[in-house]
Amino acid sequence: MTILSGTIAVLVASPLFWLSLRVLEVNPAEAVEMVTAQRNIDILLNSIGLMAAVTAFSMLLGIPLAVLVTRTDLPFKRPLTIIAALPLVIPSYIGAFAFVSTFGPHGEISSIAGIPIPEISGYAGAILIITLYTYPYVFLTARAALLSMDESMIDAARTLNATRLGAFRRVTLPQIKPAVAAGSLLVALYAISDFGTPAFMGIEVFTSAIYRQWDVGSIEYAALLSLQLIGVVAVVLLLESKIGGDEKTGQSQTKGSKIQLGRWRYIAVGLFGLIGIVAIALPVIIFGSWLLQDPAQEVPSLEFQLEFAFNSVYLAGITALLAAILSIPVGYLSARSDRSLDQLFERITYVGFAVPGVIIGLALVFFSANYVSWLYRTVPVLVFAYVVRFLPQAVGTTRSASLQVDQQLTEAAQTLNAGRWRTFREVTLPLIMPGVVAGAALVFLTTMKELPATLMLQPFGMETLVTIIWAAEQTLHYQYAAIPALALIIISGISMVVMLRGENTGLI
């Protein structure tokens, strides 16, 4: 099983090898000129600035909301918690699409009201949109840490004359810092790897620049940009490992006194309501209204067909099945083995999750076009890109399920002369199957939303929901994006159900 796990790890890491090979073909002098060009520096600063701003604003929004639903006497906590978490189910590029279409001089509001409305676009618009749809990462992780910490420590600090702010800074914040760091890492990785939102907002960052360079045939420059982006991602991972520290928090769950909000409770409830209206209701209303409008111009190629949804489900289904199968040896060995080699193989499978989809797509375009041209833009290559990108989700749930299997059960089976393979097949596998299925469901649903890898590797003539949304936005025929976008929102909502069920079972 170690050999199988190692083979999977090598396959997952192979796109980066092909990318590095492509970069080596670039003339060193030309590479230096490209990297030091003012445009490249601007892209680097734009990307880092966007990531830093989104991460900072997500923390400023996510942490207070988590405190409100855990440490105060806020009413309706359960529905408000769901409202605060729901933006996570909407892909940020869907939100960007809705905001661009709603605001501005030619937006939906301006058309109805007859007055000019400022547009939401550019750098500030991208920061706003990505923050709105990624802050739940911080909110959910901070909330989980606050629920598990010993609240009596805060009361003790208060008896020592510490102010509420002082007690939060000196007692609460150190307790939840690892969880906040973990949530912030997810926000940062999402912001630096997001492709659709910067593209819709009209700003150039690494992902959009890589895609456009690939689109015009400048593969060398695209490869150089990809390596720079990987360098930024590596720095982010290093910083998180330094800041995050020990993920263990207090587990006594002793309840302390709640903060009395007084009349501020109405303002707090209004804040949750505002987030729900802006981040959730607005896209649904906009796309729903487009369903009732006749398109200004008939575009038969963009008209919704069940084939688009079938293609998305077909590709996501194959990906989920493969990821589930491949996750079993990697996740099981990582949970049951103390050998560093098995742990290393499991860590390598996370490479794809940290690397943006546009880079995975570029590497596989280079590999398939130059070495196996008969595979270029075929289903196997596209599915492989999805598996590389989302396999860690399946490995994580499989590993969690394997850790919950009582070792004594497998030892008992072996004392009854059952071999290792038979013990695994008849005892262990049925026990870890819920985790494998949960991971497959998450892979299925995230694959449905993947945009850049799909655009770069989709087989010719094989349109999916996300490619139709992209085509409708690029040609300004927004009405044709309504049904695919609503379908994605519904499917993403199902992913939230899977996540919450996984949270309840301890698998996710």
C-alpha positions in Angstrom: 0.0 0.0 0.0 3.0 2.3 0.6 4.0 1.9 -3.1 0.5 2.7 -4.2 0.3 5.8 -1.9 3.7 7.0 -3.2 2.6 6.5 -6.9 -0.5 8.6 -6.2 1.7 11.3 -4.6 4.0 11.4 -7.5 1.1 11.7 -10.0 -0.4 14.6 -8.0 2.9 16.5 -7.9 3.7 15.8 -11.6 2.0 19.0 -13.0 4.6 21.1 -11.2 7.4 19.1 -12.8 6.0 19.7 -16.2 5.6 23.4 -15.4 9.2 23.6 -14.2 10.4 21.9 -17.4 8.6 24.5 -19.5 10.3 27.3 -17.5 13.7 25.8 -18.1 13.2 26.3 -21.8 13.0 30.1 -21.4 16.2 32.0 -22.1 17.6 33.2 -18.7 18.2 36.8 -19.9 14.7 36.9 -21.3 13.3 35.5 -18.0 15.1 38.2 -16.0 13.7 40.8 -18.3 10.2 39.5 -17.9 10.4 39.2 -14.1 11.8 42.7 -13.6 9.4 44.4 -16.0 7.1 47.0 -14.5 4.0 45.2 -15.6 5.1 42.0 -13.8 5.9 44.0 -10.6 2.4 45.6 -10.8 0.8 42.1 -11.1 2.8 40.9 -8.1 1.8 43.9 -6.0 -1.8 43.7 -7.1 -2.0 40.0 -6.1 -0.3 40.4 -2.8 -2.3 43.5 -2.0 -5.6 41.8 -2.9 -4.7 38.8 -0.8 -3.6 40.9 2.2 -6.7 43.2 2.1 -9.2 40.4 1.7 -7.6 38.4 4.6 -7.5 41.5 6.9 -11.1 42.4 6.1 -12.3 38.8 6.5 -10.7 38.7 10.0 -12.3 42.1 10.9 -15.7 40.7 9.8 -15.5 37.1 10.7 -14.1 37.3 14.3 -16.7 39.8 15.6 -19.5 37.8 14.1 -18.2 34.7 15.7 -18.0 36.4 19.1 -21.6 37.7 18.7 -23.0 34.2 18.1 -21.0 32.6 20.9 -20.2 35.1 23.7 -23.2 37.4 23.8 -26.9 37.2 24.5 -27.7 37.8 20.8 -31.2 36.4 20.0 -31.9 34.0 17.1 -28.3 32.7 17.2 -28.9 29.5 15.2 -30.5 31.2 12.1 -28.1 34.1 12.3 -25.2 31.6 12.3 -26.6 30.0 9.2 -27.0 33.4 7.5 -23.4 34.3 8.4 -22.1 31.0 7.0 -24.2 30.8 3.8 -22.1 33.2 1.6 -19.6 30.4 1.5 -21.9 28.3 -0.7 -21.9 30.9 -3.5 -18.8 31.0 -5.8 -17.3 34.5 -5.6 -17.3 34.9 -9.3 -21.1 34.4 -9.3 -21.3 37.2 -6.7 -19.0 39.4 -8.8 -21.1 38.7 -11.9 -24.3 39.8 -9.9 -22.7 42.9 -8.5 -21.3 44.1 -11.8 -24.7 43.6 -13.4 -26.6 45.3 -10.6 -24.6 48.4 -9.9 -23.2 51.1 -12.2 -24.7 53.5 -14.7 -26.0 50.7 -16.9 -26.9 48.2 -14.1 -30.2 46.8 -13.1 -30.8 49.2 -10.3 -30.0 52.2 -12.5 -32.3 50.9 -15.2 -35.2 50.5 -12.8 -34.7 53.7 -10.7 -33.7 55.9 -13.6 -30.8 57.4 -11.6 -27.1 56.8 -12.0 -25.7 54.3 -9.5 -22.0 54.0 -8.8 -20.5 50.9 -10.1 -18.7 48.3 -8.0 -15.6 47.2 -10.0 -11.9 47.4 -10.0 -9.5 46.8 -7.1 -11.9 47.9 -4.3 -14.7 45.9 -5.9 -12.7 42.7 -6.0 -11.7 43.2 -2.3 -15.3 43.7 -1.4 -16.7 40.7 -3.3 -14.0 38.2 -2.3 -14.3 39.3 1.3 -18.0 38.8 1.3 -17.8 35.3 0.0 -14.7 34.1 2.0 -15.0 35.6 5.5 -17.1 32.6 6.6 -13.8 30.6 6.6 -12.7 32.8 9.5 -16.1 33.0 11.0 -16.6 29.2 11.1 -13.1 28.4 12.5 -13.2 31.2 15.1 -16.7 30.1 16.2 -15.6 26.5 16.6 -12.7 27.6 18.7 -14.8 29.9 20.9 -17.4 27.2 21.5 -14.6 24.8 22.7 -12.7 27.2 24.9 -13.0 27.5 28.7 -15.1 30.7 29.2 -14.4 30.8 33.0 -10.9 32.1 32.1 -12.5 35.2 30.8 -14.6 35.7 34.0 -11.4 35.2 36.0 -9.7 38.0 34.0 -12.7 40.2 34.5 -12.5 39.7 38.3 -8.9 41.0 38.1 -10.3 44.3 36.7 -9.5 43.6 33.1 -11.8 45.4 30.7 -13.8 43.4 28.2 -11.4 44.5 25.4 -8.4 43.7 27.6 -9.8 40.3 28.5 -10.5 39.5 24.8 -7.0 40.6 23.8 -5.1 38.8 26.6 -7.3 35.7 27.1 -9.6 35.0 24.2 -7.5 36.0 21.3 -4.5 33.7 22.2 -6.9 30.8 22.6 -8.5 31.2 19.2 -5.4 32.4 17.3 -4.6 29.0 15.8 -8.2 28.6 14.5 -8.2 32.2 13.1 -4.9 31.6 11.5 -6.2 28.4 9.8 -9.3 30.2 8.6 -7.3 33.1 7.4 -5.0 30.8 5.5 -8.0 29.5 3.6 -9.1 33.0 2.8 -5.6 34.0 1.7 -5.2 30.9 -0.6 -8.6 31.5 -2.1 -7.9 35.2 -2.7 -4.5 34.6 -4.3 -5.9 31.8 -6.5 -9.3 33.3 -7.4 -9.6 33.7 -11.2 -13.2 34.6 -11.9 -13.7 37.6 -9.6 -10.6 39.6 -10.6 -11.4 38.9 -14.3 -15.0 40.1 -13.8 -13.8 43.1 -11.9 -11.3 44.1 -14.6 -8.1 43.9 -12.5 -4.9 42.0 -13.5 -3.5 39.6 -10.9 -1.5 36.5 -11.3 -4.4 34.2 -12.2 -6.0 36.4 -14.8 -2.6 37.3 -16.2 -1.6 33.7 -16.5 -4.8 32.8 -18.3 -4.5 35.7 -20.7 -0.9 35.0 -21.5 -1.8 31.4 -22.2 -4.8 32.5 -24.3 -2.5 34.6 -26.6 0.1 31.8 -26.8 2.8 33.4 -24.6 3.3 30.1 -22.7 6.8 31.1 -21.4 5.6 34.2 -19.7 2.6 32.3 -18.3 4.9 29.7 -16.8 7.1 32.3 -15.2 4.1 34.0 -13.7 3.0 30.6 -12.4 6.3 30.0 -10.6 6.1 33.4 -9.0 2.6 32.7 -7.8 3.7 29.3 -6.4 6.5 31.3 -4.5 3.9 33.6 -3.0 1.7 30.6 -2.0 4.8 29.0 -0.3 5.4 32.1 1.7 1.8 32.2 2.8 2.0 28.6 4.0 5.2 29.3 5.8 3.7 32.3 7.6 0.7 30.4 8.6 2.8 27.6 10.1 4.7 30.2 12.1 1.6 32.1 13.3 -0.8 29.2 13.7 1.1 27.2 16.3 -0.6 24.5 18.3 -4.1 23.9 17.0 -5.3 22.5 20.4 -7.5 24.8 22.4 -9.2 24.4 25.8 -11.7 21.5 25.7 -13.4 21.9 29.1 -16.2 23.9 27.6 -17.0 25.5 31.0 -19.6 28.2 30.4 -19.1 31.7 31.6 -21.2 34.8 31.7 -22.5 36.2 28.5 -21.9 39.8 27.3 -25.2 41.7 27.6 -25.7 43.7 24.3 -28.6 45.8 25.5 -30.0 47.9 22.6 -26.9 47.0 20.5 -28.5 43.6 19.9 -30.8 45.2 17.3 -27.8 46.7 15.5 -26.1 43.3 15.6 -29.1 41.5 14.2 -29.3 44.2 11.5 -25.7 43.5 10.6 -26.4 39.8 10.0 -29.5 40.8 8.0 -27.5 43.2 5.8 -24.9 40.5 5.0 -27.7 38.1 4.1 -29.3 40.6 1.7 -26.1 41.7 0.0 -24.3 38.4 -0.2 -27.1 35.9 -0.6 -30.4 37.5 -1.6 -28.9 39.9 -4.2 -27.4 37.3 -6.5 -30.5 35.1 -6.3 -32.9 38.0 -7.0 -30.8 39.2 -10.0 -30.4 35.8 -11.6 -34.0 35.0 -10.9 -35.2 38.3 -12.5 -33.2 37.5 -15.6 -35.2 34.3 -16.0 -38.3 36.5 -16.6 -36.7 38.7 -19.2 -36.5 38.1 -22.9 -32.9 38.4 -24.1 -32.2 41.5 -26.2 -30.5 39.3 -28.8 -30.9 35.6 -29.5 -27.7 33.7 -29.0 -28.5 30.0 -29.7 -25.0 28.9 -28.5 -25.7 30.3 -25.1 -29.2 29.0 -24.6 -29.4 26.6 -21.6 -29.4 23.0 -22.5 -29.6 20.0 -20.1 -26.4 18.8 -21.8 -24.5 21.5 -19.9 -25.7 20.3 -16.5 -25.2 16.7 -17.6 -21.6 17.4 -18.6 -20.9 19.1 -15.3 -22.4 16.3 -13.3 -20.6 13.7 -15.5 -17.2 15.3 -15.0 -17.7 15.9 -11.3 -19.0 12.4 -10.8 -16.0 10.7 -12.4 -13.6 13.0 -10.4 -15.4 12.3 -7.1 -15.2 8.5 -7.8 -11.5 8.6 -8.7 -10.6 10.9 -5.7 -12.5 8.6 -3.3 -10.6 5.5 -4.6 -7.2 7.3 -4.5 -7.9 8.7 -1.1 -8.2 5.3 0.6 -4.6 4.2 0.6 -3.2 7.7 1.2 -5.6 8.6 4.0 -5.6 5.2 5.7 -1.8 4.9 5.7 -1.4 8.5 7.0 -3.8 7.7 9.9 -2.4 4.3 10.8 1.3 4.6 10.0 4.0 6.5 12.0 6.5 6.3 9.2 7.6 9.7 7.9 7.5 8.4 4.3 3.8 7.7 4.6 3.2 11.1 6.2 5.2 12.7 3.4 3.1 11.1 0.7 -0.1 12.4 2.4 1.4 15.9 2.6 2.4 15.9 -1.1 -1.2 15.3 -2.1 -2.0 18.7 -0.7 0.1 20.4 -3.3 -2.7 20.6 -5.7 -5.0 22.3 -3.2 -2.5 25.0 -2.5 -1.7 25.7 -6.1 -4.3 27.7 -8.1 -6.4 25.8 -10.7 -5.0 28.1 -13.5 -1.5 26.7 -12.8 -2.6 23.1 -12.8 -4.4 23.8 -16.1 -1.3 25.5 -17.6 1.0 22.6 -16.6 -1.4 20.0 -18.1 -1.9 22.0 -21.3 1.9 22.0 -21.7 2.2 18.3 -21.0 -0.6 17.0 -23.1 0.1 19.4 -26.1 3.8 18.5 -26.3 4.1 14.9 -25.2 0.7 13.2 -25.6 -1.1 15.3 -28.1 -3.8 12.7 -28.5 -4.9 13.5 -24.9 -4.9 17.3 -25.4 -8.3 18.7 -24.3 -9.8 15.3 -23.5 -11.9 14.2 -20.6 -9.1 12.2 -18.9 -6.7 15.2 -18.7 -9.5 17.4 -17.4 -10.5 14.9 -14.8 -6.9 14.4 -13.8 -6.6 18.2 -13.2 -9.7 18.1 -11.0 -8.3 15.1 -9.1 -5.0 16.9 -8.5 -6.8 20.0 -7.3 -9.4 18.5 -5.0 -7.9 15.1 -3.9 -6.9 16.6 -0.5 -10.6 17.0 0.4 -11.2 13.3 0.0 -7.9 12.4 1.7 -8.7 14.6 4.7 -12.1 13.0 5.4 -10.8 9.4 4.8 -7.9 10.1 7.2 -10.3 11.4 9.8 -12.6 8.3 9.4 -9.5 6.0 9.6 -8.4 7.6 12.9 -11.8 6.8 14.4 -11.5 3.0 13.7 -10.8 1.1 16.9 -7.4 -0.7 16.3 -8.6 -3.5 18.5 -11.2 -4.5 16.0 -8.6 -5.1 13.3 -6.4 -6.9 15.7 -9.3 -9.2 16.7 -10.0 -10.0 13.1 -6.3 -11.0 12.5 -6.4 -13.3 15.6 -9.2 -15.1 13.8 -6.7 -15.9 11.0 -8.0 -13.2 8.7 -5.2 -11.8 6.5 -4.4 -8.1 6.3 -6.2 -7.6 3.0 -9.3 -9.5 4.2 -9.3 -7.6 7.5 -9.1 -4.3 5.6 -11.8 -5.2 3.1 -14.3 -6.7 5.6 -13.6 -4.7 8.8 -11.8 -1.4 8.1 -13.3 -0.4 4.7 -17.0 -0.6 5.8 -16.1 1.5 8.9 -14.3 4.3 7.0 -16.8 4.3 4.1 -18.8 7.2 5.6 -15.7 9.4 5.5 -14.8 8.3 2.0 -18.4 9.1 0.8 -18.3 12.5 2.5 -15.0 13.3 0.9 -16.3 12.2 -2.5 -19.4 14.5 -2.1 -17.2 17.5 -1.3 -15.0 16.8 -4.3 -18.1 16.4 -6.5 -19.5 19.8 -5.5 -16.3 21.8 -5.7 -15.5 20.3 -9.1 -18.8 21.6 -10.3 -17.6 25.2 -9.6 -14.0 25.0 -10.8 -13.6 27.7 -13.5 -10.0 28.2 -14.8 -8.9 24.5 -15.2 -12.2 23.9 -17.0 -11.7 26.8 -19.4 -8.2 25.7 -20.2 -8.7 21.9 -20.5 -12.4 21.4 -21.5 -12.8 19.1 -24.5 -13.8 20.9 -27.7 -17.6 21.3 -27.8 -18.1 20.0 -24.3 -19.7 23.0 -22.5 -20.5 23.0 -18.8 -22.4 25.3 -16.4 -19.3 27.3 -15.6 -18.1 27.7 -19.2 -21.6 29.0 -20.2 -21.5 31.5 -17.3 -18.1 32.7 -18.4 -19.2 32.9 -22.1 -22.3 34.9 -21.1 -20.3 37.4 -19.1 -17.6 37.8 -21.7 -20.2 38.5 -24.5 -22.4 40.7 -22.2 -25.4 38.4 -22.7 -26.0 38.2 -19.0 -29.5 36.6 -19.2 -28.0 33.4 -20.4 -26.1 33.0 -17.2 -29.2 33.0 -15.0 -30.1 29.3 -15.1 -26.5 27.9 -14.9 -25.7 30.3 -12.0 -28.9 29.4 -10.1 -28.1 25.7 -10.6 -24.6 26.3 -9.2 -25.9 28.2 -6.2 -28.4 25.3 -5.4 -25.7 22.7 -5.8 -23.3 24.7 -3.6 -26.0 24.9 -1.0 -26.0 21.2 -0.9 -22.3 21.3 -0.2 -23.0 23.3 3.0 -25.4 20.5 4.1 -22.6 18.0 3.5 -20.1 20.2 5.5 -22.5 20.6 8.4 -23.2 16.9 8.5 -19.5 16.2 8.4 -19.0 18.7 11.2 -21.6 16.8 13.3 -19.9 13.4 12.6 -16.5 14.8 13.2 -15.3 13.8 9.8 -14.8 17.4 8.5 
